[in-house]
Each structure stands twice: as structure tokens, then as C-alpha cells.
Amino acid sequence: MKRNSLVGKQVQRMAGSSWFRAVGPKVVPPLDRVLNKVSGGRFVVSSVMLPSLVLTTIGAKSGLPRDAPLATLPDDDGSFYVVGSNFGRDHHPAWTGNLIANPAAKVAYRGKKLDVTAHLLDAAEKEALWPRLVENWPTYDRYVEVSGRDLRVFRLVPTP
């Protein structure tokens, strides 16, 4: 299913709806975590629509590993961009706070596991990248509108 197909556009519309913003966070991430585990990091549901990864951060309060399935915009240099959209809810997702507290993380992407370092984009960096992010997933603009917040965007850079 392509993002620009008729079905893809319907999925984007659904993803921006109020009912999906309420139900999606309870259904999609747990399902993605299970599928990621059984597929050895090769598959999550959202990868049908757009590039996706599973980010493992260290909990800022708990100190425990936390997995977050996320849409991503892979860059040509091997890094990844991720957006703290949180399905358009009015608060930042926990994984963004975890990365701010500890930028060292792990990524599972298409069956590969990588150590990464996160960089929170500043306003100018985010503004320059935003058109590419919205081209990748147009619903981000809707999430900004309904959440009323400035979505955090991180660049995840592979570490040797």
C-alpha cells in the first residue's frame, strides 16, 4: 500500500481522526512490538505504509530499556529522522524525554540493529526538514494542528 494510493490516503485520513488518536496508541505500538519481536526486527505494521523502525531508549526515570515503534525518514547518510507526534495527543511521547535525558539508543530497522546517538533538531533544522517529513507522512501537519504543540524531531545517527 503506497502513501499516495487511494487506500494510503484513506489510512492517512483515518490516522488524523479523533477516534484513531484515542485508540491507535493503545493498539498500534503493542502490535508493532510483538511483530517486531517475532520477525527479528524486520517488520512492524506501519512499515506497510512508510519506513518504520523500533527505537530502544533507556527510561529517564526507570533506567529500563523502552521500545517505541516509530515511523522514520531514513537519510542517505545512514541516519534516521523520527517525529514525536504521539498520534497528535497534547503531550510529548515518553521516548522523546528519554532521548533528551540519554541520547544513546538502539534502532532495529529492516532486520538490522544499530547503536545510535540522538540529536534534537533546533527550530531552524526542523524547519528545513519539515517539508520532507510531511511528504513522508502528511498527517504530521494534522498532528501539529490538533495537539497544539511543537513536535520534537530527532536525528538518530549510527555510532561506531
Backbone hydrogen bonds, N-H to C=O, Kabsch-Sander energy under -0.5 kcal/mol:
donor,donor_aa,acceptor,acceptor_aa,energy
5,S,2,K,-1.1
9,K,5,S,-2.6
10,Q,6,L,-1.7
11,V,7,V,-2.4
12,Q,8,G,-2.3
13,R,9,K,-2.2
14,M,10,Q,-2.6
15,A,11,V,-2.8
16,G,12,Q,-1.3
17,S,14,M,-1.6
21,R,17,S,-2.1
22,A,18,S,-1.2
23,V,19,W,-2.3
24,G,20,F,-3.2
26,K,23,V,-1.4
27,V,23,V,-1.1
27,V,24,G,-0.7
28,V,24,G,-2.5
31,L,27,V,-1.9
32,D,28,V,-3.0
33,R,29,P,-2.5
34,V,30,P,-1.9
35,L,31,L,-2.6
36,N,32,D,-2.7
37,K,33,R,-2.0
38,V,34,V,-2.7
39,S,35,L,-1.8
40,G,37,K,-1.1
41,G,36,N,-3.2
42,R,39,S,-0.5
47,S,44,V,-1.5
48,V,45,V,-2.0
49,M,46,S,-1.4
50,L,46,S,-2.3
53,L,70,L,-2.7
54,V,108,A,-2.1
55,L,53,L,-0.5
55,L,68,A,-2.7
56,T,106,K,-3.1
57,T,55,L,-0.6
57,T,66,R,-2.6
59,G,57,T,-0.6
59,G,64,L,-3.5
63,G,59,G,-1.8
66,R,57,T,-2.9
68,A,55,L,-2.5
70,L,53,L,-3.1
72,T,51,P,-2.8
73,L,81,Y,-2.1
75,D,79,S,-3.2
78,G,75,D,-1.9
80,F,156,L,-2.0
81,Y,73,L,-1.6
82,V,154,F,-2.2
84,G,152,R,-3.5
85,S,83,V,-2.0
88,G,85,S,-1.9
89,R,86,N,-2.0
96,T,93,P,-1.3
97,G,93,P,-0.9
98,N,94,A,-2.3
99,L,95,W,-2.1
100,I,96,T,-1.9
101,A,97,G,-2.2
102,N,98,N,-2.5
105,A,116,V,-2.6
106,K,56,T,-2.1
107,V,114,L,-2.8
108,A,54,V,-2.3
109,Y,107,V,-0.6
109,Y,112,K,-2.9
111,G,41,G,-2.7
112,K,109,Y,-1.9
114,L,107,V,-2.9
116,V,105,A,-2.7
117,T,157,V,-2.4
118,A,103,P,-2.4
119,H,155,R,-2.1
121,L,119,H,-0.5
121,L,153,V,-2.9
126,K,122,D,-2.7
127,E,123,A,-2.5
128,A,124,A,-2.0
129,L,125,E,-1.7
130,W,126,K,-2.5
132,R,129,L,-1.2
133,L,129,L,-1.7
134,V,130,W,-2.7
135,E,131,P,-1.8
136,N,132,R,-1.8
137,W,133,L,-2.3
140,Y,137,W,-2.1
141,D,138,P,-1.2
142,R,138,P,-0.6
143,Y,139,T,-2.4
144,V,140,Y,-2.2
145,E,141,D,-2.1
146,V,142,R,-2.7
147,S,143,Y,-2.2
148,G,144,V,-1.9
151,L,149,R,-0.8
154,F,82,V,-2.6
155,R,119,H,-2.6
156,L,80,F,-3.8
156,L,154,F,-0.5
157,V,117,T,-2.7
157,V,155,R,-0.7
159,T,115,D,-2.6
